């Protein structure tokens, strides 16, 4: 759940970067936590995820306080994440986990 990732990124200073999957419901109360997340982020959003409110996910992305944040939006449902996203995630972490 992205809500757990948000909480962890806020309280754990040893996390230098995060890749989050916007594929679950996020209560509005998590937006305050998102504003306090300042590490580099890559957020994955499946555009047609039946369990995810697309606009809420976009609003949450906007709320993150990170100077470096990237949104990867792909067509398809929750289980339709393209294989290349794994490679993109690896490159993201290779840049930030040196």
C-alpha positions as CSV (number, residue, x, y, z in Angstrom):
1,X,0.0,0.0,0.0
2,X,1.2,3.5,-0.9
3,X,0.0,4.7,2.5
4,X,2.5,2.5,4.3
5,X,5.3,3.7,2.0
6,X,4.4,7.3,2.8
7,X,4.5,6.7,6.5
8,X,7.8,4.8,6.3
9,X,9.4,7.5,4.1
10,X,8.4,10.2,6.6
11,X,9.7,8.4,9.8
12,X,12.8,6.5,8.5
13,X,15.7,8.7,7.7
14,X,17.8,5.8,6.3
15,X,15.5,5.6,3.2
16,X,17.2,7.7,0.5
17,X,14.7,7.1,-2.3
18,X,11.4,5.3,-2.9
19,X,9.4,3.7,-5.7
20,X,5.7,3.7,-4.8
21,X,2.8,2.0,-6.5
22,X,-0.4,4.1,-6.5
23,X,-2.6,1.1,-6.6
24,X,-4.7,1.4,-3.5
25,X,-7.0,3.7,-1.7
26,X,-5.3,6.6,0.1
27,X,-7.2,8.4,2.8
28,X,-7.1,12.2,2.5
29,X,-5.3,12.2,5.9
30,X,-2.2,10.8,4.1
31,X,-1.8,14.0,2.1
32,X,-0.2,15.8,5.0
33,X,2.4,12.9,5.3
34,X,3.0,13.1,1.5
35,X,3.9,16.8,1.8
36,X,6.6,15.8,4.3
37,X,8.2,13.2,1.9
38,X,11.2,14.9,0.4
39,X,13.3,12.0,-0.9
40,X,13.5,11.2,-4.6
41,X,10.4,9.4,-5.7
42,X,9.2,7.3,-8.7
43,X,5.4,6.7,-8.6
44,X,3.8,4.0,-10.7
45,X,0.2,4.5,-11.7
46,X,-1.9,2.0,-13.7
47,X,-4.3,4.3,-15.5
48,X,-7.2,1.9,-15.6
49,X,-6.8,0.4,-12.1
50,X,-10.3,-0.5,-11.0
51,X,-9.4,-0.2,-7.3
52,X,-7.7,3.1,-7.6
53,X,-9.2,6.6,-8.0
54,X,-7.1,8.1,-10.8
55,X,-7.7,11.7,-9.8
56,X,-6.9,11.0,-6.1
57,X,-3.6,9.3,-7.2
58,X,-2.7,12.4,-9.3
59,X,-3.6,14.7,-6.4
60,X,-1.4,12.6,-4.1
61,X,1.5,12.8,-6.6
62,X,1.2,16.6,-6.6
63,X,1.2,16.6,-2.8
64,X,4.6,14.9,-2.4
65,X,7.2,17.4,-1.2
66,X,10.0,15.9,-3.2
67,X,12.0,18.1,-5.5
68,X,12.7,15.0,-7.7
69,X,9.5,13.0,-8.4
70,X,8.5,11.1,-11.5
71,X,5.1,9.7,-12.4
72,X,5.0,6.6,-14.6
73,X,1.4,6.2,-15.8
74,X,0.6,3.1,-18.0
75,X,-2.6,1.9,-19.6
76,X,-4.1,-1.2,-18.0
77,X,-5.5,-2.4,-14.7
78,X,-3.9,-3.2,-11.4
79,X,-2.1,-6.4,-12.6
80,X,-1.2,-5.0,-16.0
81,X,2.1,-3.3,-15.1
82,X,4.4,-3.5,-18.1
83,X,7.6,-5.5,-17.8
84,X,9.8,-2.5,-18.6
85,X,8.7,-0.8,-15.4
86,X,11.0,-3.2,-13.5
87,X,13.9,-2.0,-15.6
88,X,13.0,1.6,-15.0
89,X,12.7,0.9,-11.3
90,X,16.2,-0.6,-11.3
91,X,17.6,2.4,-13.0
92,X,15.9,4.7,-10.6
93,X,17.4,2.9,-7.6
94,X,20.9,2.6,-9.3
95,X,20.9,6.4,-9.5
96,X,19.9,7.0,-5.9
97,X,21.3,4.0,-3.9
98,X,25.0,4.6,-4.5
